[in-house]
Amino acid sequence: MSLRKEILPSWLSDRRYWAILLLGFSSGLPVALVGGTLQAWMVTSHVDYALIGIFSLVGLPYTLKFLWAPLMDRYVPPFLGRRRGWIILAQLWVVLCLIAMAFCEPSQTPFLMGLLAFSVALGGASQDMVIDAYRTEALETLEYGQGSAISNLGYRLAMIFSGSIALILSDHLPWRWVYLLMAAVLGAGLLSTLLAPEPTRQAIAPPDLHSAVIEPFREFFSRRRSAEILAFITLYKLDVVVALAMMTPFLMDLGFTRTEIGTVTKGFGIFATLAGTFVGGFWLSRLGIRRSLWIFGVLQGISGSCFYLLAHLGHHMTMMIVTIAAENFFSGMGNAAYAAFLMSLCHPKYTVTQLALLTSLMALSRTLIGAPAGWLVNSVGWSNYFLIAIFLAVPSFILLARLDRSLRSEN
């Protein structure tokens, strides 16, 4: 039986996918604990808002992770192999830092708390890089979409656990016990790393640190149309990023309450995203990466059209639900193809470094696009703003047409 026919029914009995699910959960757990959940702890401890704002800088390792990625490609821990060894070291680091955070008080030792939160983010970002590399090497190209969907499921569940559930627990338990519980949950995740199967596709580590730093760049830029590939990575989801950059102000401007927005976007929206990611992963295994990028990219444009229609209809609850559903579902499909494409670009010898570079480039473009978004809304209004967002998909399709024969897909 061909791999195309086996992917969906076989994943439930495949140890690799269960490992990827649990590692995805481990990857997502630290994010809220140094972000929104930590901010809530600081508010209840009566920390000044200015200091709370400065604490957002503790998340910088997630953006700058490519700086130390070569170390994780070059050096191999003396246990559990090149990928699982680094994963378990990062997990242990995060667990110990979370335990230390639990015994701090934000209002009394803010510098120490900030240092520990930064350390958690450092370990979490390191863990993310190697988990991405593990997933790339443990799966075949046709399995990338399904693997990304399962990993994203674990990641989203962890975000709910360390975000919403942690906040609920904090109403009934001291913050110290909340963070100790989170550390215990992540500690249990160590078992998933120990039981995860070793990747079947592994390359020899670079011979020295100089090679680990220089060769990933040299190898990537030696490829035909490498600059266009980077431009495509930056632009492929630009229409969605622009549409979402001002989503909450837009919905509030139309008269939707914060309860309505939170219920639809944070509750219903998460399930729509997961459904879209799974559907995208399923069809990606049948369509291939190249065709999926085309089809899912076009479908992503539907969400921009829905925002445009909502801007004309105004306060229309049904249309708002349809818009959020379309955006999350089709973006989830696009994410599956996008993640598989990034994974397919990486040389096995430099998987951690090249994936870290590509995902950091993607994150940087999303961060920078928010700066001019408000100015653009003030200049052209909501309807024209979303119309511009729709047409921003065109450059990525032009690049995709040029790259069509260069994509490292299974076709």
C-alpha positions as CSV (number, residue, x, y, z in Angstrom):
1,M,0.0,0.0,0.0
2,S,1.3,3.5,-0.9
3,L,2.4,6.0,1.7
4,R,-0.4,8.4,0.4
5,K,-3.1,5.9,1.4
6,E,-1.5,5.0,4.8
7,I,-0.8,8.4,6.4
8,L,-4.2,9.2,7.9
9,P,-5.3,5.8,9.2
10,S,-1.8,4.8,10.5
11,W,-0.9,7.8,12.6
12,L,-2.8,6.7,15.7
13,S,-0.6,3.6,16.0
14,D,2.6,5.3,15.0
15,R,4.9,6.1,17.9
16,R,6.5,9.0,16.0
17,Y,3.2,10.9,15.9
18,W,2.5,10.4,19.6
19,A,5.9,11.7,20.4
20,I,5.4,14.7,18.1
21,L,2.1,15.4,19.9
22,L,3.6,15.3,23.3
23,L,6.7,17.3,22.2
24,G,4.4,19.9,20.7
25,F,2.7,20.2,24.1
26,S,6.1,20.6,25.8
27,S,7.0,23.3,23.3
28,G,3.9,25.3,23.9
29,L,3.8,25.2,27.7
30,P,6.5,27.8,28.6
31,V,5.2,30.5,26.2
32,A,2.3,31.8,28.4
33,L,4.3,31.2,31.6
34,V,6.7,34.0,30.6
35,G,4.0,36.0,28.9
36,G,0.3,36.6,29.7
37,T,0.2,34.3,32.8
38,L,3.3,36.0,34.3
39,Q,1.7,39.4,33.6
40,A,-1.4,38.3,35.5
41,W,0.8,37.3,38.5
42,M,2.6,40.7,38.4
43,V,-0.8,42.5,38.3
44,T,-2.0,40.6,41.4
45,S,1.3,41.4,43.1
46,H,0.7,45.2,42.4
47,V,3.7,45.6,40.1
48,D,3.8,48.9,38.2
49,Y,2.5,48.7,34.7
50,A,5.6,50.3,33.3
51,L,7.7,47.4,34.7
52,I,5.2,44.8,33.4
53,G,5.6,46.3,29.9
54,I,9.4,46.0,30.2
55,F,9.0,42.3,31.1
56,S,7.8,41.7,27.5
57,L,11.5,41.7,26.6
58,V,12.0,38.4,28.3
59,G,10.5,36.8,25.2
60,L,13.3,37.9,22.9
61,P,15.0,34.5,22.8
62,Y,12.0,33.2,20.7
63,T,12.9,35.8,18.0
64,L,16.7,35.6,18.3
65,K,17.0,31.8,18.6
66,F,19.0,31.5,15.4
67,L,22.0,33.1,17.2
68,W,22.8,29.9,19.2
69,A,21.2,27.4,16.8
70,P,24.6,26.4,15.3
71,L,25.8,25.1,18.7
72,M,22.9,22.6,18.7
73,D,23.8,21.5,15.2
74,R,27.5,21.2,15.9
75,Y,27.6,19.5,19.4
76,V,26.0,16.2,20.2
77,P,25.0,15.4,23.8
78,P,26.6,12.1,25.1
79,F,23.1,10.6,25.6
80,L,19.9,10.1,23.6
81,G,21.4,11.2,20.3
82,R,21.8,14.5,18.5
83,R,18.2,15.7,18.8
84,R,16.6,14.0,21.8
85,G,19.6,14.8,23.9
86,W,19.3,18.5,23.4
87,I,15.5,18.4,23.8
88,I,15.8,16.7,27.3
89,L,18.5,19.2,28.4
90,A,16.3,22.1,27.4
91,Q,13.3,20.6,29.1
92,L,15.3,20.1,32.3
93,W,16.5,23.6,32.2
94,V,13.0,25.0,31.8
95,V,11.7,22.8,34.7
96,L,14.4,24.0,37.0
97,C,13.8,27.7,36.1
98,L,10.1,27.4,36.6
99,I,10.6,25.9,40.0
100,A,12.9,28.8,40.9
101,M,10.3,31.3,39.6
102,A,7.7,29.7,41.8
103,F,9.7,30.7,44.9
104,C,10.1,34.3,43.8
105,E,7.8,37.3,44.4
106,P,7.5,39.7,41.4
107,S,7.0,42.8,43.6
108,Q,10.0,42.0,45.9
109,T,12.6,40.6,43.5
110,P,11.6,41.8,40.1
111,F,15.2,41.6,38.7
112,L,15.5,38.0,39.7
113,M,12.1,37.2,38.4
114,G,12.9,38.8,35.1
115,L,16.2,36.9,34.9
116,L,14.5,33.6,35.6
117,A,11.7,34.3,33.1
118,F,14.3,35.1,30.4
119,S,16.0,31.8,31.3
120,V,12.7,29.9,30.8
121,A,12.3,31.6,27.4
122,L,15.9,30.8,26.5
123,G,15.3,27.1,27.3
124,G,11.9,27.1,25.6
125,A,13.2,28.6,22.4
126,S,16.1,26.1,22.4
127,Q,13.6,23.3,22.9
128,D,11.4,24.6,20.0
129,M,14.4,24.6,17.6
130,V,15.4,21.0,18.3
131,I,11.8,19.7,18.4
132,D,11.3,21.2,14.9
133,A,14.5,19.5,13.7
134,Y,13.4,16.2,15.3
135,R,10.0,16.4,13.5
136,T,11.7,17.2,10.2
137,E,14.1,14.2,10.5
138,A,11.6,11.7,11.9
139,L,9.0,12.1,9.1
140,E,9.0,11.7,5.4
141,T,8.2,14.7,3.1
142,L,4.6,13.5,2.5
143,E,4.1,13.2,6.3
144,Y,5.2,16.8,7.1
145,G,1.7,18.3,6.9
146,Q,0.1,15.7,9.2
147,G,3.1,16.0,11.6
148,S,2.8,19.8,11.7
149,A,-1.0,19.4,12.4
150,I,-0.4,17.0,15.3
151,S,2.4,19.2,16.7
152,N,0.2,22.2,16.5
153,L,-2.5,20.4,18.4
154,G,-0.1,19.7,21.2
155,Y,1.1,23.3,21.2
156,R,-2.4,24.8,21.3
157,L,-3.4,22.5,24.1
158,A,-0.4,23.6,26.1
159,M,-1.2,27.2,25.5
160,I,-4.7,26.7,26.9
161,F,-3.2,24.8,29.9
162,S,-0.5,27.3,30.8
163,G,-2.8,30.3,29.9
164,S,-6.5,29.8,30.6
165,I,-6.3,26.9,33.1
166,A,-3.3,28.5,34.9
167,L,-5.3,31.7,35.4
168,I,-8.3,29.7,36.7
169,L,-6.1,27.8,39.1
170,S,-4.6,31.1,40.4
171,D,-8.0,32.1,41.7
172,H,-7.9,29.0,44.0
173,L,-4.2,28.4,44.6
174,P,-1.2,30.6,45.4
175,W,0.8,31.5,42.4
176,R,3.7,29.5,43.7
177,W,1.7,26.3,43.5
178,V,0.5,27.2,40.0
179,Y,4.0,27.4,38.7
180,L,5.1,24.3,40.5
181,L,2.2,22.4,38.9
182,M,3.3,23.7,35.5
183,A,6.9,22.6,36.2
184,A,5.6,19.1,37.2
185,V,3.5,18.9,34.0
186,L,6.5,19.7,31.9
187,G,8.6,17.3,34.0
188,A,6.2,14.6,33.0
189,G,6.9,15.6,29.4
190,L,10.5,14.4,29.8
191,L,9.1,10.9,29.6
192,S,7.9,11.6,26.0
193,T,11.4,12.5,25.0
194,L,12.8,9.3,26.5
195,L,10.2,7.2,24.8
196,A,10.4,9.0,21.4
197,P,11.9,6.9,18.6
198,E,15.2,8.0,17.2
199,P,14.9,9.8,13.8
200,T,15.7,7.5,10.9
201,R,17.2,10.2,8.8
202,Q,20.2,11.8,10.4
203,A,23.3,13.5,9.0
204,I,26.8,13.8,10.5
205,A,27.2,16.9,12.6
206,P,29.4,19.7,11.2
207,P,33.1,19.0,12.0
208,D,33.7,22.4,13.9
209,L,31.8,25.4,15.1
210,H,33.0,27.6,12.2
211,S,31.4,25.1,9.8
212,A,28.2,25.0,11.9
213,V,27.9,28.8,11.7
214,I,29.0,29.5,8.1
215,E,28.0,26.4,6.2
216,P,24.2,26.6,6.8
217,F,24.2,30.0,5.1
218,R,26.6,29.0,2.3
219,E,24.6,25.8,1.6
220,F,21.3,27.7,1.5
221,F,22.5,30.6,-0.6
222,S,24.2,28.3,-3.0
223,R,20.8,27.1,-4.1
224,R,19.1,28.4,-7.3
225,R,16.8,31.3,-6.5
226,S,17.6,31.3,-2.8
227,A,16.8,35.0,-2.5
228,E,13.4,34.5,-4.1
229,I,12.7,31.6,-1.6
230,L,13.4,34.0,1.3
231,A,11.2,36.6,-0.3
232,F,8.4,34.1,-0.7
233,I,8.7,33.0,3.0
234,T,8.3,36.6,4.0
235,L,5.3,37.3,1.7
236,Y,3.3,34.1,1.5
237,K,1.0,34.9,4.5
238,L,1.4,38.7,4.3
239,D,-2.3,39.2,3.4
240,V,-3.4,37.2,6.5
241,V,-0.9,39.0,8.7
242,V,-2.1,42.4,7.6
243,A,-5.8,41.5,8.0
244,L,-5.2,40.2,11.6
245,A,-2.9,43.1,12.6
246,M,-5.9,45.3,13.4
247,M,-8.6,42.7,13.9
248,T,-9.5,43.5,17.6
249,P,-9.7,47.3,17.0
250,F,-11.8,46.6,13.9
251,L,-14.3,44.4,15.7
252,M,-14.6,46.8,18.6
253,D,-15.1,49.7,16.2
254,L,-18.0,47.8,14.7
255,G,-19.6,47.6,18.1
256,F,-18.8,44.0,19.2
257,T,-18.3,43.6,22.9
258,R,-15.1,42.2,24.4
259,T,-17.0,39.2,25.5
260,E,-18.3,38.5,22.0
261,I,-14.8,39.0,20.5
262,G,-13.1,36.8,23.1
263,T,-15.7,34.0,22.9
264,V,-15.5,33.8,19.1
265,T,-11.8,34.5,18.5
266,K,-10.2,32.7,21.4
267,G,-12.8,29.9,21.9
268,F,-14.3,29.0,18.6
269,G,-11.3,30.3,16.6
270,I,-8.9,27.9,18.2
271,F,-10.9,24.8,17.2
272,A,-11.4,26.2,13.7
273,T,-7.6,26.6,13.4
274,L,-7.0,23.1,14.6
275,A,-9.6,21.7,12.2
276,G,-8.0,23.7,9.3
277,T,-4.5,22.4,10.2
278,F,-5.7,18.8,10.2
279,V,-7.6,19.2,7.0
280,G,-4.6,20.9,5.4
281,G,-2.3,18.2,6.6
282,F,-4.6,15.5,5.3
283,W,-4.8,17.0,1.8
284,L,-1.2,18.0,1.7
285,S,-0.2,14.3,1.8
286,R,-2.3,13.9,-1.3
287,L,-1.7,17.1,-3.2
288,G,2.0,17.6,-2.4
289,I,3.7,20.7,-1.1
290,R,3.7,22.6,-4.4
291,R,0.0,22.3,-5.2
292,S,-1.0,22.8,-1.6
293,L,0.8,26.1,-1.5
294,W,-1.2,27.3,-4.5
295,I,-4.6,26.0,-3.3
296,F,-4.3,26.8,0.3
297,G,-2.9,30.2,-0.5
298,V,-6.0,31.0,-2.6
299,L,-8.3,29.8,0.1
300,Q,-6.5,32.1,2.6
301,G,-7.7,35.0,0.5
302,I,-11.3,34.1,1.3
303,S,-10.8,35.3,4.9
304,G,-9.7,38.7,3.7
305,S,-12.8,38.9,1.5
306,C,-14.9,38.1,4.6
307,F,-13.3,40.9,6.6
308,Y,-14.0,43.2,3.6
309,L,-17.7,42.2,3.6
310,L,-17.9,42.6,7.4
311,A,-16.6,46.1,7.1
312,H,-19.5,46.9,4.8
313,L,-22.2,45.1,6.8
314,G,-21.1,46.6,10.2
315,H,-22.3,45.0,13.4
316,H,-23.5,41.6,12.0
317,M,-22.9,38.7,14.4
318,T,-23.4,35.9,11.9
319,M,-21.0,37.5,9.5
320,M,-18.5,38.0,12.3
321,I,-18.6,34.3,13.2
322,V,-18.3,33.3,9.5
323,T,-15.3,35.7,9.1
324,I,-13.4,34.3,12.1
325,A,-14.3,30.7,11.2
326,A,-13.0,31.3,7.6
327,E,-9.9,33.1,8.7
328,N,-8.9,30.4,11.3
329,F,-9.8,27.4,9.2
330,F,-8.1,28.5,5.9
331,S,-5.1,30.0,7.8
332,G,-4.8,26.6,9.5
333,M,-4.7,24.9,6.1
334,G,-2.1,27.5,4.9
335,N,0.0,26.9,8.0
336,A,0.2,23.2,7.3
337,A,1.6,23.8,3.8
338,Y,3.8,26.6,4.9
339,A,5.3,24.5,7.8
340,A,5.9,21.6,5.4
341,F,7.6,23.9,2.9
342,L,10.0,25.3,5.5
343,M,10.8,21.8,6.7
344,S,11.5,20.6,3.2
345,L,14.0,23.4,2.7
346,C,16.4,22.3,5.4
347,H,19.5,20.3,4.8
348,P,19.7,17.4,7.4
349,K,23.2,18.5,8.5
350,Y,22.0,22.0,9.5
351,T,18.3,21.4,10.3
352,V,18.3,23.4,13.6
353,T,20.1,26.4,12.3
354,Q,18.3,26.7,9.0
355,L,14.8,26.2,10.5
356,A,15.6,28.7,13.2
357,L,16.7,31.2,10.5
358,L,13.6,30.7,8.4
359,T,11.1,30.8,11.3
360,S,12.8,33.9,12.7
361,L,12.5,35.6,9.4
362,M,8.8,34.7,9.4
363,A,8.3,36.0,12.9
364,L,10.2,39.3,12.1
365,S,7.9,40.0,9.2
366,R,4.9,39.5,11.4
367,T,6.3,41.8,14.0
368,L,7.2,44.6,11.7
369,I,3.9,44.7,9.8
370,G,2.0,45.9,12.8
371,A,3.8,49.2,13.0
372,P,2.2,50.9,9.9
373,A,-1.2,49.1,10.1
374,G,-2.9,51.7,12.3
375,W,-1.6,54.6,10.1
376,L,-3.0,52.8,7.0
377,V,-6.4,52.3,8.6
378,N,-6.5,56.0,9.5
379,S,-5.6,56.9,5.9
380,V,-7.9,54.6,3.9
381,G,-10.6,53.3,6.2
382,W,-11.5,49.7,7.1
383,S,-12.9,48.6,3.7
384,N,-9.9,49.8,1.7
385,Y,-7.6,48.4,4.4
386,F,-8.9,44.9,3.9
387,L,-9.0,45.3,0.1
388,I,-5.3,46.2,0.2
389,A,-4.7,43.1,2.5
390,I,-6.4,40.9,-0.2
391,F,-4.1,42.2,-3.0
392,L,-1.0,41.7,-0.9
393,A,-1.3,38.0,-1.7
394,V,-0.4,38.7,-5.3
395,P,3.4,39.1,-4.9
396,S,3.6,35.7,-3.2
397,F,1.8,34.0,-6.0
398,I,4.1,35.7,-8.6
399,L,7.1,34.3,-6.6
400,L,5.5,30.9,-6.3
401,A,5.0,30.7,-10.0
402,R,8.7,31.5,-10.5
403,L,9.8,29.0,-7.9
404,D,7.4,26.3,-9.1
405,R,10.0,24.0,-10.5
406,S,12.5,24.7,-7.7
407,L,10.4,23.5,-4.8
408,R,11.8,20.5,-3.0
409,S,8.6,18.6,-3.0
410,E,7.8,15.0,-3.6
411,N,6.3,15.5,-7.1
